[in-house]
Structures are given as structure tokens and as C-alpha cells.
Amino acid sequence: MTQLNTPYPSTAYLTGFLRSRGVDAVQEDLALALVLKLLSSTGLKSVFAQIETNSSKKRSLVVSNFCEQFDNYLATIDRVIAFLQGRDPTLAHRINSRMFLPEGPRFDALETYEDEEDDAGGDPLGWAFGALGVQDRARHFATLYLSDLADVLREAIDPRFEFVRYAESLAASQPTFDPLADALAAPMNLVDSNLHDLTLAAITRHQPNLVLVSVPFPGNVYAAFRIAQTIKSNHPEIITVLGGGFVNTELREITETRLFDYYDYITLDDGERPLLALLEHLRGERPQQQLVRTFVRENNSTKSYSPAVQFINHLEPDVPFAEVGTPTWDGLPIDQYLSTLDMLNPMHRLWSDGRWNKLTVAHGCYWKKCSFCDVNLDYIGRYDGVAATTLVDRIEAIIQETGETGFHFVDEAAPPKSLKAMAEELIRRNVTVSWWGNIRFEKSFTPELCELLAESGCIAISGGLEVASDRLLNLMKKGVSVEQVARVTRAFSDVGVLVHAYLMYGFPTQTARDTVDALEYVRQLFEEDCIQSGFFHRFTCTVHSPVGKNPEDYGIQLVPLPAVSFAKNDIDFIDPTDVDHDSLGVGLNKALYNFMHGVGLDADIRSWFENRVPRSKVERDFIAQALSKKFS
């Protein structure tokens, strides 16, 4: 599963492309179907029955609360799902009464806001929703309700269950297939059996002879193999193919033959060209040795050899981005996705709230220099743009198909020139859209360009401030400075565009003082209304990044990997600075959570950390001074 509010775009892109080439292609979102089946009155009855069957097992507080209030959960679940799908908006008043929904431990989080009560007329959430935020308030309560149910599923049915990151430890940088193989060999639990039934129903509905499964993240891998397992057990004649972001980053060096008990072919990078070649091969029009970026299992039993994995890459040019066609959401139940609201921050909520049409402005990254990024891989390293007229043609076609005008551009970093051209074309055609996406905070985003983008429908922007240290930003080859980021983010904020900053800690040679100074910069950026949201990620070294390929340039030593036959991506390293980044991370995230809610901006930056940390050397008005300078 990826997210509940909108489809992941890979199947939409491939379905649209394959249809443009005359292939009879259809798509299914089994992740959404699984959630809707589990979170239904029928699904909850099955969960309750499973708990009762295991009556000898000691129940946690979460599970006990569910059982005690089961009748209330059963009476409310279908209505809550309809509400989150936008089909029953008047239910918001019942939800907001706090007398309708059963409340589990997740609702304890509301106590966090009691300090705000006096300033909001006795309402602890008044600061967030005011007197008239009926729908948003109810969605927040309904999201807490779903989170309680997710906890029940995890504690009573499957300890790996998450709405995102489901069982990701079985796959993420896992050197061998053994943990995943053991999980797949285990008896199916309730979640597995539901996915099994949904898979067979989809096969019956469409009668395919070829099934493609897109796996963007480690948290999708276990379910992807369960899907293939079901197909191979019940319809062995169907050919299965695995691809997607996880495959492209972590399965580039596989030697494990057991993967091919589930998938006949595994393809790397953009799927268009490999799939065209594979379809020709299956039609008898191309020999196997002319497949493109495709893993197969060789069966050399006649030669008394063990099976081996072969990577075949007949060199052919990729399909240009201008020719991949328009994504289609046909076949996906776009009216059934759940618009949840877990974070009360206006910017942060965009990731889970609303059904966005996901689209890319260009293929790859125009910058492709950041040392922490997988710049050597195709999805970053091969930059390929498209004319603004073509891009807006796609936008208009998608609006016509879905009836929705919200777009999330999922580029690694959307090029400023392309965004400018797109904005001008949207305005010229008088196309009404609301859009947001990821950029680099570079000087090309002048106040004038920010105003143009806002006029075209830009509502929010995210970008990497990363370590918020000029020394480390230079080491990262980020191509920006803290002062520059301040001016660009303020230019967006000044025209009403929300700004989210991706932040990082634990980069090679980053000291405790670097980290404290970075948090002081971030505090000032919030204080000066340059950014409205942010998230601190712990730096991870990957084998495909410049840091992973040339660690000596960054003052670190890599820890040798074990023998890898399955997933290979993250790699540990030894940093001579020997900083306790885990401890610092707790303070960073605590501070950031408060900053996003306007709390603690006047506090000493050291107060967020449990352990003693150095005093920041950053001037308290550094950002204010940067903003007073001429934009450059």
C-alpha cells in the first residue's frame, strides 16, 4: 500500500502508454480494494471473529478497547468510510459531537492541544479549525478512528500491518530472499486471504494473459509477491512481470532464482521500452536475447547446471517522454479513495488529503548532482523534457477524464523553465487547476516567477533545504545556500504558496553543532514565515549515490556488505565525527512538530534536546538579515 487518498501513478502511465500502442490494457488498485474490504462491517466482523478464536491470547489495550466497543465500530465503519470518500458530508456533525465514534488510544493525542484551549474559546482544536471547520475537524477525528483500527489489525491479525510501509523490513535492503520466502511460505492470515480473494476476483473479471505488478516501495513488496503467488497457484498459464521503483533501486544485481517462482520476468527502469520488447517476444516476433533491461531465469537442467538469473539488455533507445502518452485513470475507482487528515498542518496535510492527479513535468532531474541522491540511476540521471503545449494537453485530457483539477507533480525537482512555460500556457488557455510539486530552491524562482506560478494555480511547493548548513550544502553539491533558500521560500510565501522543507541530519562529517545550527536556521525560517512545514529525514547512504560510490570524498568509510542475492541499496558507514544522531533526531523532530503548529519559536534551541548540546553560533536574526538583501 502507498497512500489511501489517491492512486500511485505508475499504472496510470503504463496503461495509457500501452493503450496508445494498441495493447488491451486494464488496471486495478488492489491496495485500495484491500483496505476497503478490511475496513467495512463485513471486514470488522472477520477481525472480531479472529480475535475471539484466539481468546487464549492476552489482549492489548488497543484490542480490548476494540472488542468492548465492537458494536459501535460495526455501526459506524461503513458510514465513516463513505464520509472520507466524500459521499456523506453531513455526517461530519455527528462525528464532531464526539458521541458518535468509538474512541481508542489514538484519540489520546488530542490532549496535546489542551494547552491551546483558553485561546480558542474552550475548544482545544479551535486554533486549527475555528468555528466553521466542520468537515476538516470531522476528517481528523475519522482519521484517528481509522488509525485505531489499523492498530487493531497490527496487534491482533498481522504484526507487519501498516497503511504504508507494510512489512517493509522483509524487503528493504534485504541481502537475501530468505525472510520474504519464509513469510510467503507461512499460512495466510486474514489480510493475506482477503488479498488472495481480491486477486482471483480481478483475474476472473479481466481474464488476462499477462499481469504487470508495479512495486514502488519496500512496503509494497510482500503483497506483490502474495499476488503473484496467488496467480501462479491458480492460473499458472498467466505470465507475471515485476517492475517499479523498488525494483529499479534495490534489485539491480539479483542472483536469486526463487524470485522467478513468482515472476516470469523482472524489468528495470522505465517500463515502456522493456514491455514493448517483451510483448514482441511473447508474440514470437523477437528472440529472448533481444529483451530490454529484463531479468529471466535460465533453465539449464538439460546441461546438468543449476538454474541461473540472466540479465538481458538489448540496447535500444527509450521511448521519449513526449511520446509516452497521457496517463489514464480509467478502471481505477477514483470516487472511492479516502481523504484523510492526520496532520493538522495546512501544508503537511496535502500528502493524505484530497485525490490528486499525479503527473510529471519532465523525466529525470535537470540538476542531478546532489551527492546523497541516486543520480546514477535512470529515473534521476536521464533528463528528458516535454513542450509546455504537450504537458497542458495532458493536463486537459486528465481533467476531462477524471473531472478533477488538482495536480501533484511528482518530479524529483521540477525545472523552473518548464514550470514557467507551463504556467504561461495554463493562463493562456484559461485552464483552472490547483497544483503543487517538488523543486530546488534555486535563484531562478524570483518573486516574479513565484507570482506567475501562483496565478497559474500553484498552491504549495516542497524542496530540499537538507542540512541547512552552507558547508554541508556545498559538500552535497546541492547548489543552494541557506540565504538563497530563505529568499526563495519567502517569495513563494508572499504570494500565498505553502512551502514544505525536506530536512536531513546525519550526513557525513555533520557535527552536533552543525545540527543545532541547522535547527536554529529552521526556527528562523518558520519565524519569518518562509516555510510552513518540514520533515527531518535521517541520512541514508545508498550504493547508487556519489557518497556510496566515493565515500573517501566525504570523509567516511563504508561497512562491507554481506553477500547479496536479493535487495541492495542502503549501506552503513563509519563517520569519524562519532555523533549520536539518533538522540539528536528525537529533539529535531520534536522541535519541528511544535514549529509547524506555531509553538516554541521563542524557546532556546537547546531546550528541544534531552542531552547537552552546543550553543548555536547562528545569529538570531540571520534569516531576517538575508531577507533584507536584494534577491539574487
Secondary structure by P-SEA (a helix, b strand, c coil): cccccccccaaaaaaaaaaaaccbbbbbcaaaaaaaaaacaaaaaaaaaaaaaaccccccaaaaaaaaaaaaaaacaaaaaaaaacccccccccccccccccccccccccccccccccccccccccccccccaaaaaaaaaaaaaaaaaaaaaaacccccccccccccccccccccaaaaaaaaaccccaaaaaaaaaaaaaaaaccccbbbbbbccccaaaaaaaaaaaaaaccccbbbbbccccccccccccccccccccccccccccaaaaaaaaaaaaacccccccccbbbbbbccccccccbbbbbbbccccccccccccccccccccccccccccccccccccccccccccccccccccccccccccccccccccbbbbbcaaaaaaaaaaaaaaccccbbbbccccccaaaaaaaaaaaaaacccccbbbbbcccccccaaaaaaaaaacccbbbbbcccccaaaaaaacccccaaaaaaaaaaaaaabbbbbbbcccccccccaaaaaaaaaaaaaaaaacccccccccccccccccccccccccccccccccccccccccbbbbbbccccaaaaaaaaaaaaaaaaaacccccccccccccccccccccccaaaaaaaacccc
